[in-house]
Amino acid sequence: MRDVAVVGYAQRQTTQFDGSPTMVELLVPVFQELYEKTGLTRSDIGFWCSGSSDYLAGRSFSFVQSVDAIGALPPVNESHVEMDAAWAMYEAWLKIQTGEVDTALVYGFGKASAGTLRRTLTLQLDPLTMTPLWPDTVSIAGLQARMGIDAGLWSEREMAEVVNRSLSDAEKNEYAIRKGGSSVEDLLARPMYADPLRKHDCAPVTDGVSAVVIAAGDAAREITDRPAWIRGISHRIDPLHLGARTLTESPSARAAAAALDLTGVEVAELHAPFSHQELILRREIGLADDVTINPSGGALAANPMFTAGLNRVGEAAKRIWDGSANKVLAHATSGPALQQNLFCVMDGSN
């Protein structure tokens, strides 16, 4: 296996981009920022891979237009996944493992504000038995949260504590949409949104783009003095039908994490779009009590569709680059109620 590291990261996210620019207009400055940070040029990138959704864009092959942000010349080696861009990074990591390329630029994009996100995501449910009922994502998460509360697995107070910590940490993240925690008591006093969820328990609808550069061996060492070396990537999937699994658990997260060495992890960036889902993930993967969770604020601070998972990778890698941690964990999820989960372990040891 080749040593591969995350060596660059850039993002933009907001609740509404002024002037409703195209994805190309959003991606170009992010690519330019990465070129400046890494010292690479477009010609130095061996492979490009993106993550997005045609359903979100409302048109077929919408990702093809985004390729214009790369440029026409020189010709590029490019691929795409209809997923969060964290899975595009997995594909790029595999591409580097083949030995065909040494570097890859992975990017994701999504304008969730362009439609009604809660209903759009219903289209990823079982098309015969679930989609015709049109259960939206918040309602499904509300069912999941209620089941956990009724079973005594967590409480509304514990959910509020997750929100309070996340939004307090988000004060340090310039791209966070929500910032500043209130007291737990203040949060609990707010009205219900989708019982037992309050609005702060749900990730904000967010538009965004993000990108990372990964590189192998000496190529990574030439780009940065302290690469975030990828020591393992694992992903699993649970059954799509909600009645075929216990919603208060996440077997796919448990199995994906069990395939990795999490000993000594200091920081974990968990992609939990709803407050109670962080509690599920922490229980399933067995993180130690001294692990710092979502110092960026996580998805509750900003949740750009199809880039939020890749952002967890970038935010975790930043802790390696700045020396504040030596071993970190990044997580991405996709599908309803934590159906699909990906974990990536990185460290700073050469």
C-alpha positions as CSV (number, residue, x, y, z in Angstrom):
1,M,0.0,0.0,0.0
2,R,1.2,3.5,-0.8
3,D,1.4,6.2,1.8
4,V,-1.1,8.9,0.9
5,A,-1.8,12.1,2.8
6,V,-4.2,15.1,2.8
7,V,-2.0,18.1,2.0
8,G,-4.5,20.9,1.2
9,Y,-8.0,22.0,2.0
10,A,-10.2,24.9,1.0
11,Q,-14.0,25.7,1.3
12,R,-16.7,28.2,0.9
13,Q,-20.2,27.9,2.5
14,T,-23.1,30.1,3.3
15,T,-26.9,30.0,3.5
16,Q,-27.3,31.9,0.3
17,F,-24.6,33.0,-2.2
18,D,-25.1,36.6,-3.4
19,G,-26.2,36.7,-7.0
20,S,-26.9,33.0,-7.2
21,P,-23.5,32.1,-8.9
22,T,-23.0,28.9,-10.8
23,M,-21.0,26.0,-9.3
24,V,-18.2,26.9,-11.7
25,E,-18.0,30.4,-10.3
26,L,-17.8,29.0,-6.8
27,L,-15.3,26.4,-7.5
28,V,-12.7,28.5,-9.4
29,P,-11.6,30.6,-6.4
30,V,-11.5,27.4,-4.2
31,F,-9.2,25.7,-6.7
32,Q,-7.1,28.8,-6.9
33,E,-6.7,28.9,-3.2
34,L,-5.6,25.3,-3.2
35,Y,-3.0,26.0,-5.9
36,E,-1.6,28.8,-3.8
37,K,-1.6,26.7,-0.6
38,T,0.1,23.7,-2.1
39,G,2.3,25.3,-4.8
40,L,0.8,23.0,-7.4
41,T,-0.6,23.9,-10.8
42,R,-3.4,22.4,-12.7
43,S,-0.9,20.3,-14.7
44,D,0.5,18.8,-11.5
45,I,-2.9,17.2,-10.6
46,G,-2.9,13.6,-11.7
47,F,-6.6,12.8,-11.0
48,W,-9.7,14.8,-10.4
49,C,-12.8,13.5,-8.6
50,S,-16.0,15.2,-7.6
51,G,-19.1,14.5,-5.4
52,S,-22.5,16.1,-6.0
53,S,-26.1,15.2,-6.7
54,D,-28.1,15.6,-9.9
55,Y,-31.3,15.4,-7.8
56,L,-30.1,18.5,-5.8
57,A,-29.3,20.4,-8.9
58,G,-32.5,19.4,-10.6
59,R,-30.9,18.3,-13.9
60,S,-29.1,15.3,-15.3
61,F,-25.3,15.2,-15.5
62,S,-25.1,18.5,-13.7
63,F,-21.6,17.7,-12.5
64,V,-20.3,17.9,-16.1
65,Q,-20.8,21.7,-16.1
66,S,-18.6,21.9,-12.9
67,V,-15.7,20.4,-14.9
68,D,-15.4,23.8,-16.6
69,A,-13.9,25.0,-13.4
70,I,-10.9,22.8,-14.0
71,G,-10.2,24.2,-17.5
72,A,-10.1,22.7,-21.0
73,L,-6.3,22.4,-21.3
74,P,-4.4,20.3,-20.5
75,P,-6.8,17.3,-20.7
76,V,-7.6,15.8,-17.3
77,N,-8.3,12.4,-15.8
78,E,-11.6,13.0,-14.1
79,S,-14.4,11.0,-12.3
80,H,-17.5,11.7,-10.3
81,V,-19.6,10.1,-7.5
82,E,-23.2,10.8,-6.8
83,M,-22.4,11.1,-3.1
84,D,-20.8,13.3,-0.6
85,A,-17.3,14.2,-1.8
86,A,-15.8,12.2,1.1
87,W,-16.6,9.1,-1.1
88,A,-14.9,10.9,-4.0
89,M,-11.8,11.1,-1.9
90,Y,-12.0,7.4,-1.3
91,E,-12.1,6.8,-5.1
92,A,-9.1,9.2,-5.5
93,W,-7.2,7.4,-2.7
94,L,-7.8,4.1,-4.6
95,K,-6.6,5.7,-7.8
96,I,-3.4,6.7,-6.2
97,Q,-3.0,3.2,-4.8
98,T,-3.0,1.8,-8.3
99,G,0.2,3.7,-9.0
100,E,-1.3,5.5,-12.0
101,V,-1.1,8.9,-10.4
102,D,0.7,10.6,-7.4
103,T,-1.7,13.5,-6.7
104,A,-5.5,14.1,-6.8
105,L,-7.8,17.0,-6.3
106,V,-11.1,16.1,-4.8
107,Y,-14.0,18.5,-4.7
108,G,-17.7,18.6,-3.8
109,F,-20.5,21.1,-4.3
110,G,-24.2,21.6,-3.7
111,K,-26.8,24.4,-3.5
112,A,-29.3,23.1,-1.0
113,S,-31.2,26.4,-1.0
114,A,-32.2,26.0,-4.6
115,G,-35.2,23.8,-3.7
116,T,-37.0,22.2,-0.8
117,L,-34.2,20.1,0.7
118,R,-36.3,18.1,3.1
119,R,-38.5,16.8,0.2
120,T,-35.7,16.5,-2.3
121,L,-33.8,14.0,-0.1
122,T,-36.9,11.9,0.1
123,L,-36.0,10.7,-3.4
124,Q,-33.1,8.7,-1.9
125,L,-35.6,6.4,0.0
126,D,-37.0,3.1,-1.3
127,P,-38.9,4.1,-4.4
128,L,-41.7,1.5,-4.0
129,T,-42.6,1.6,-0.3
130,M,-41.1,4.8,1.2
131,T,-40.8,7.6,-1.3
132,P,-44.6,7.5,-2.2
133,L,-45.3,8.4,1.5
134,W,-42.9,11.4,1.2
135,P,-41.4,11.3,4.7
136,D,-38.9,14.1,4.8
137,T,-35.4,14.0,6.4
138,V,-36.3,16.0,9.5
139,S,-39.3,13.9,10.2
140,I,-37.3,10.7,9.8
141,A,-34.7,12.1,12.2
142,G,-37.4,13.0,14.6
143,L,-38.7,9.4,14.6
144,Q,-35.1,8.3,15.3
145,A,-34.6,10.8,18.1
146,R,-38.0,9.9,19.7
147,M,-37.2,6.2,19.6
148,G,-33.9,6.8,21.4
149,I,-35.5,9.0,24.1
150,D,-38.3,6.5,24.7
151,A,-35.7,3.7,25.0
152,G,-33.7,5.7,27.5
153,L,-30.6,5.8,25.3
154,W,-30.4,9.6,25.4
155,S,-32.3,12.6,26.6
156,E,-33.3,16.0,25.2
157,R,-30.8,17.5,27.7
158,E,-28.0,15.5,26.2
159,M,-29.0,16.6,22.7
160,A,-29.0,20.2,23.9
161,E,-25.5,19.7,25.4
162,V,-24.3,18.6,22.0
163,V,-25.7,21.7,20.3
164,N,-24.3,24.0,23.0
165,R,-20.8,22.7,22.7
166,S,-20.9,22.6,18.9
167,L,-22.1,26.1,18.4
168,S,-19.7,27.4,21.0
169,D,-16.8,25.8,19.2
170,A,-18.1,27.2,15.9
171,E,-17.1,30.7,17.0
172,K,-13.6,29.8,15.8
173,N,-14.8,28.7,12.4
174,E,-15.1,31.6,9.9
175,Y,-17.3,29.5,7.6
176,A,-19.8,28.5,10.3
177,I,-23.4,29.5,9.6
178,R,-24.5,29.1,13.2
179,K,-22.2,30.3,16.0
180,G,-22.4,30.9,19.7
181,G,-23.9,28.5,22.1
182,S,-26.7,29.4,24.4
183,S,-27.1,27.8,27.8
184,V,-28.6,24.3,27.8
185,E,-31.6,25.6,29.7
186,D,-32.2,28.3,27.0
187,L,-32.0,25.7,24.3
188,L,-34.5,23.4,26.1
189,A,-36.9,26.3,26.4
190,R,-37.2,26.9,22.7
191,P,-40.2,25.5,20.8
192,M,-40.4,22.2,19.1
193,Y,-39.8,22.0,15.4
194,A,-40.4,18.3,14.7
195,D,-41.0,16.7,18.1
196,P,-38.6,16.0,19.8
197,L,-36.3,18.0,17.6
198,R,-35.9,21.8,18.0
199,K,-34.5,23.8,15.1
200,H,-31.1,23.9,16.7
201,D,-31.0,20.1,16.7
202,C,-31.1,20.1,12.9
203,A,-28.3,21.2,10.7
204,P,-28.9,24.4,8.8
205,V,-29.7,24.3,5.1
206,T,-26.3,25.3,3.6
207,D,-24.8,26.0,0.1
208,G,-21.2,25.2,-0.3
209,V,-18.1,24.0,-2.2
210,S,-15.0,22.4,-0.8
211,A,-11.9,20.7,-2.1
212,V,-8.9,18.7,-0.8
213,V,-5.6,17.7,-2.3
214,I,-4.2,14.3,-1.5
215,A,-0.7,13.1,-2.6
216,A,1.5,10.0,-2.2
217,G,4.8,9.6,-0.5
218,D,7.5,12.1,-1.5
219,A,5.0,14.2,-3.5
220,A,3.1,14.8,-0.2
221,R,6.4,15.7,1.6
222,E,7.3,18.2,-1.0
223,I,4.0,20.0,-0.6
224,T,4.0,20.3,3.2
225,D,6.3,19.7,6.1
226,R,3.6,17.9,8.1
227,P,1.2,15.9,5.8
228,A,-1.9,14.3,7.3
229,W,-1.2,10.7,6.4
230,I,-4.2,8.6,5.8
231,R,-3.7,5.4,7.9
232,G,-7.0,3.9,7.0
233,I,-10.3,4.4,5.2
234,S,-13.4,2.3,5.8
235,H,-17.0,2.6,4.8
236,R,-20.1,0.4,5.2
237,I,-23.8,0.7,4.4
238,D,-27.0,-0.4,6.2
239,P,-30.3,-1.5,4.5
240,L,-32.1,1.3,2.8
241,H,-35.6,0.4,4.1
242,L,-36.1,2.1,7.5
243,G,-38.0,-0.9,8.8
244,A,-35.1,-3.3,8.1
245,R,-32.8,-1.8,10.8
246,T,-33.0,-0.5,14.3
247,L,-32.8,3.3,13.9
248,T,-31.3,3.9,17.4
249,E,-28.2,2.0,16.2
250,S,-25.8,2.3,13.3
251,P,-24.3,-1.1,12.5
252,S,-22.6,0.4,9.4
253,A,-20.8,3.0,11.5
254,R,-19.8,0.3,14.1
255,A,-18.5,-2.0,11.4
256,A,-16.6,0.7,9.5
257,A,-14.9,2.0,12.7
258,A,-14.1,-1.5,13.9
259,A,-12.0,-2.0,10.7
260,L,-9.6,0.9,11.8
261,D,-7.2,1.4,14.6
262,L,-8.7,4.2,16.7
263,T,-6.2,3.9,19.5
264,G,-4.8,7.3,20.4
265,V,-7.3,9.4,18.4
266,E,-7.2,12.9,19.9
267,V,-9.7,14.7,17.7
268,A,-12.8,13.4,15.8
269,E,-14.8,15.3,13.3
270,L,-18.2,13.5,13.1
271,H,-20.7,14.3,10.4
272,A,-23.9,14.3,12.5
273,P,-26.7,16.5,10.8
274,F,-28.9,16.1,13.9
275,S,-27.8,16.4,17.5
276,H,-28.8,12.9,18.6
277,Q,-26.9,11.4,15.7
278,E,-23.6,12.5,17.3
279,L,-24.7,10.5,20.4
280,I,-25.3,7.4,18.3
281,L,-22.0,7.7,16.5
282,R,-20.0,8.2,19.7
283,R,-21.6,5.1,21.2
284,E,-21.1,2.9,18.1
285,I,-17.5,3.7,17.6
286,G,-16.5,3.8,21.3
287,L,-14.6,7.0,21.4
288,A,-12.7,7.7,24.6
289,D,-14.1,10.5,26.8
290,D,-11.0,12.7,26.3
291,V,-11.4,12.8,22.5
292,T,-12.3,16.3,21.3
293,I,-15.4,16.1,19.2
294,N,-16.1,18.5,16.3
295,P,-13.9,21.5,17.2
296,S,-15.0,23.1,14.0
297,G,-18.6,23.1,15.2
298,G,-19.5,20.2,12.9
299,A,-22.6,19.8,10.8
300,L,-24.8,21.6,13.3
301,A,-22.9,24.8,12.5
302,A,-23.0,24.3,8.8
303,N,-24.0,21.4,6.6
304,P,-23.4,22.0,2.9
305,M,-24.9,19.1,1.0
306,F,-22.4,16.8,-0.6
307,T,-19.4,18.6,0.9
308,A,-20.1,18.4,4.7
309,G,-18.4,15.0,4.9
310,L,-15.3,16.1,2.9
311,N,-15.2,19.1,5.3
312,R,-14.9,16.8,8.2
313,V,-11.8,15.3,6.5
314,G,-10.3,18.8,5.9
315,E,-11.1,20.1,9.3
316,A,-9.5,17.0,11.0
317,A,-6.5,17.3,8.7
318,K,-6.0,20.9,9.9
319,R,-5.4,19.7,13.4
320,I,-2.5,17.6,12.1
321,W,-1.1,20.5,10.1
322,D,-1.2,23.0,13.0
323,G,0.3,20.5,15.4
324,S,-2.6,20.5,17.8
325,A,-3.1,16.8,17.3
326,N,-1.1,13.9,16.0
327,K,-3.9,11.4,15.3
328,V,-7.4,12.3,14.1
329,L,-10.6,10.7,12.9
330,A,-12.9,12.1,10.2
331,H,-16.4,10.8,9.5
332,A,-19.0,11.3,6.7
333,T,-22.5,10.0,6.4
334,S,-25.0,9.8,3.6
335,G,-28.6,8.5,3.3
336,P,-31.4,8.6,5.8
337,A,-30.8,8.2,9.5
338,L,-27.0,7.4,9.3
339,Q,-27.6,4.8,6.6
340,Q,-24.1,5.0,5.1
341,N,-20.9,5.8,7.0
342,L,-17.3,6.4,6.1
343,F,-14.3,6.8,8.5
344,C,-10.8,8.1,7.7
345,V,-8.0,8.0,10.2
346,M,-5.0,10.3,9.8
347,D,-1.8,11.0,11.7
348,G,1.2,13.3,11.5
349,S,4.0,10.7,11.8
350,N,6.3,10.3,8.9
